[in-house]
Amino acid sequence: MKKNNRAKKILIIDFGSQYTQLIARRVRELGVFSEISNHKQVKKVNAEELFGIILSGGPLNVYEDKKINFNKKILNLKVPILGLCFGHQLISRHYGGKVITAKNREFGLATIKKKLNSKLTKKFFDNHKHRNVWMSHADHVTKLPKGFKGVASTKGSKFTIIENDAIKRYGVQFHPEVTHTEKGILLLKNFIFDICKSKKNWSTDHQKKTLIKDVQNQVGDKKIICALSGGVDSSVVAQLLNKAVGKQLHCIFVNTGLLRLHEEKQVVNTFKKKLKMNLIYVNAADEFLKKLKNITEPEKKRKIIGNLFIKIFEHYAKKLKNVKFLAQGTLYPDLIESKSVTGSQTSKIKSHHNVGGLPKKMKLELCEPLRLLFKDEVRKLGIKLNLSKEIISRHPFPGPGLAIRMPGKVSKDKIEILKQADNIFISELKKEKLYDKIWQAYAALLPVKTVGVMGDNRTYEYICLLRAITSQDGMTADFFDFPKNFIQNVSNKIINNIRGINRVVYDVTSKPPSTIELE
Ligand code: XMP
């Protein structure tokens, strides 16, 4: 997407808060475009492109100047600025206030008390004197900067909301962006509309039109390829490109043999038959199985599948000749490196293989039309592009597929058993209207056989593990608490219908300490 195509925005400067993405989403939900920049990377800002600035929270201490690599001139720009948590302390200190380590740190819910009326808190307190808010801080402001007024306080912290309306600087010690803060969205609304005078410029319809135009500008009359997996992101990319450049788009769909039951048929039906796209269907199931023979080590499985996928993709892409672009379903969270703000590197837990595969040797130019969108925005866009609810609300599925849902060796028999078990579980979730309440659910096959008894006969068969989790983004997760009898019912159906399984267990671990997938 061309930069100057974009309308005015709220700039969110990230200081490493775990909630930064949430701030951006809240602003966009209010209909205003927002972008996140790492505080170390924003050197120069053009105030004319901004409605206002929000400074995020973060793990740093404002009094440790040397550790903060941030161009403080930005704080003098002639645009409204709202600081949250660390941002609140940064504004306070910049304008002559004092920030020190608090005697009593405040984490979790706290009650704030109204002191004065203010622009930022219009309608926030209503007729109440108090509000419950979400805190997460160890430092606090002890001296108000000159020209500011203290709008609210807690027992331990005198200046919880501050404001200087003359220079349009506002600070809030808590997190209005999290749902635990009562009426928090009102504070953001007041800032964005009443104070910044933002115009609504962010809706799904607007996104659809702009993105189609952007793709047309980028691709021109050249050919573009897209690796289609049938998952939400690649489906939305493919359909967006289809609307933008039609037959110049060529999708390649690789059946690894490790997909969910009937998945390959659904993909071909939807994209080739219904949506009339150029779809190259590659059945490579035997090849994948051959390469995976006797492999048990999870990372080895992942590498083999990822490499073979790219090899096959490259082979078919080359056959198309004169391809100039490669489309990828990169999303906004993939681009934001808020983790690096604290200097810490996240350790590698698993090597994720994204089907967007990167044939580097082919020197293709990337086209990433979803790169400014969050997952929920991608889903809404998909609906606007007439993709079915079934595709749009589908649970995530990993690139290496069923291979990482059967610890130990991968075999045709096991894949068949697992496909059936997973299908029963998912069908029951849909029947009981639980599917959309769950972020991801699947069945796995454990490489252990146990003894059972069926019809007076001894059985010796595999254990099926069921996993269902709730999550915001897959980074952390909790197990889903099923209504009584549901799991028992699924267990009966699996055991009665599938030969090879005589025991079903339900995984009740969260992430961390476990991961969502087994390998
Ligand atoms: P973990 O197991 O790391 O999974 O807790 C987090 C989320 O990522 C998905 N996942 C993958 N997605 N390629 C993908 O496209 C992969 O290699 C991969 N591995 C895990 C997983 O299903 C969950 O949604």
Residues whose N, C-alpha, C, O or C-beta is under 5 A from the ligand:
A	BS01	XMP	S351 H352 H353 N354 P396 F397 P398 G399 P400 G474 T515 I516 E517
